Amino acid sequence: MSDQHFNPDNTDLDRLHGAVKREKADLPPGSEPAPMWVMFLGFIAAVLAGGQMGSFSGYGLESVPTYGAIQDPRSGGGPQVQLSPFELAMKKGETAYGTCNGCHQATGLGTPGAFPPLAGSDWATGGTERLIRVVLHGLSGQITVSGKPFTAPAPMPGWGATMTDDDIANALTYVRNSWGNKASMVTPDMVAKVRGTEKARSAAWTQAELEPYSKKDVAGDAPPAQ
Amino acid sequence: MDPDTDSLRRAAIDRSVKGPVLFLFTNAAFWLMASTLMGFLAAAKLLKPDFIADCAFLTYGRMQPAHIAALVYGWGIQAALGVALWLMARRTANELKGGQGTLVALGVLWNVAVTYGIVSILAGNQTSIEWLEMPKAVWIVLGIILLVFCWRILSMAARTQRSEGFTITTWYLVGASLWIVWILWTAIALLGGNLELGAIGAGISAWYVHGLILLFFVPVGVGAAYYFIPKITGQPIHSAQLAQMGFWILAVIGGWTGMQRYLGGPLPAWMPAVGAMAGVLLMIPVGVVGINHHLTTLGQHKMVAASPTLRFTFIGALFYPVSGIILALISAFTTGVNLQFTHAWYGYQIVAVYGFFSMAAFGAIYYIVPRLAGCEWLSVRLIRNHFWFSVYGIGTIVVTSLVGGVQQGSSINDPLQWDQGFVNAVLSGQPYMAARCIAWALILWSNAWFLIHLLLMVAGLGRRSSAPTLLTHGHEEHLPEAANA
């Protein structure tokens, strides 16, 4: 490995080995005993470590001790509170209404001149036969809402393909019982029944076509709406 | 032995390992640079995900594993092998008898394999196994190369020439050489096939990560510290008894930890329990080593300031207990429940691989390279630059990762925040990501100079002098005791 070429710099042994020469000798380690307090601290660490094993041994524990039993902090919710079918539908409906509130707004008032209101609307609280059909297939053309004519610039799209029966039923129960509205519950069975009857339909409805259903409710038992 | 003969002998040992060791150090420094750059980019992507968003290979999901792979396989293991080779040759007074060319060739193959692995990660072809994201063929190539290197290191230990026999450094290096082969080949055997392991595969990968840190990086780093601290201060290691305790407890329990990473996860409950137990118990060997180093350097702090090697080794030895405490915090279930799967895990990896191991490796490199290259480090300013930027950068990353991790984990676990989106916890961590980004930029700056400095040394362009480069302004003559740095 050593360089054979003549170079005064490379033959300067003192410099070449300078780093090695100035080193101190390797020393064997000292013979001080380990301090007592080190043993004591080690003992504490060992007890803490043992605790990790103990807690995971599973005696009398239903859950992993890492998390323990977690309290459900949601107001009125949680496994200990039993919701009535209506309360449950309203709760889930509020979430399902997320599909609708882009146009009809969270207040249910719609947008004047663009999207009709649901609050206080005879369409919302009227016959469920008509209401379910509107949601399933959509609605186009001029309509009359609570006696006043309303022209929407664009038809309402149908949601039958994207929303499940459960979601439609919950959303409609929510619409029929919010913002001062009061009407019967809509159950998933009712939505399924209408969906079955109108299997062939894909086009949006018009007010005239829906007139026969305007006061008709889908047959079937529904829990009482409180 | 006659002192002149002894120094000639040591010079001969140094010459025998020169080729492989300098090759490993130089390539490691290149990878460190690459890793730092990718660490910066990964942090930048966490801070602003839409920053250069059109480049698929720059996305966080590829940058982060590439950054860690470059840090671990490119820099860490290469630097560790270089340090271990030199230390073992010196400690056992053995010259490396032949095979230097083979070792360099294997080093080239190692770098080719790592390059291929990291390019694969960046190209989107990763295994999704933590720390083993490189393609499986690469693991096997690395495993075979490690077998050869570890065999050479171990066979030197088997032919110890020194009258005092084994010392602490030798134990640690023997341990590290045996354990890395065990850990890597276990991972290859269990994870390398096409077995559908399910949840336990993640557990094995976590065990591998902890094993590589605790049973390879830790013993090489601690072994180097145990060598350089008494070597430079001229003060023997305080207590052989503490040193033995630290080594054997680490040896016995180091391999039991890892599975606690999936605390509360779909693994048999005893696995995380044993891992958590070992993770907390490791505070004992870590603390014992910390105390031993502290008692040895007590009263030597002037020399720590002057010698580059001692400075880096000392700060590494300080980061070691810190990494042990962080590991215990992540492992214990009372604290770990909020720290698992958060930035704190990144903080642990960085404090262990960079804060502790790399600092100790820098210390060793500052000591070894002048002896191999035959010249002295050029610039005090560059070394100082490297030191302070690294210390502040790593300190910032570790502290912000821990604090950010606690905040992230506790806000996700807080039952009162049940209605908050996950993204809120991510967004509230952004200030910490800004700090991480700046810290990596600082380290990038320091590592660029380290690389240039090292390349100049390897090219033989260092200072021609028989006096060492010390970090004290023109006071060398007042510090004769520091003159052997």
Interface residues (C-beta under 8 A of the other chain):
Chain A: M1 S2 D9 D14 R15 L16 H17 G18 A19 V20 K21 R22 E23 K24 D26 L27 P28 P29 G30 S31 E32 P33 A34 P35 V38 L41 G42 A45 A46 L48 A49 G50 Q52 M53 S55 F56 S57 G58 V64 P65 T66 Y67 I70 Q71 D72 P73 R74
Chain B: S7 L8 R10 A11 D14 R15 S16 K18 G19 R91 R162 E164 T167 I168 Y227 P230 K231 I232 G234 Q235 P236 I237 H238 S239 A240 Q241 L242 A243 M245 Q260 L263 G264 A269 W270 P272 A273 V274 A276 M277 A278 G279 V280 L281 M283 I284 G287 V288 I291 L295 S331 A332 F333 G336 V337 P370 R371 G374 E376 N413 P415 L416 W418 D419 R464 S465 S466 A467 P468 A483 N484
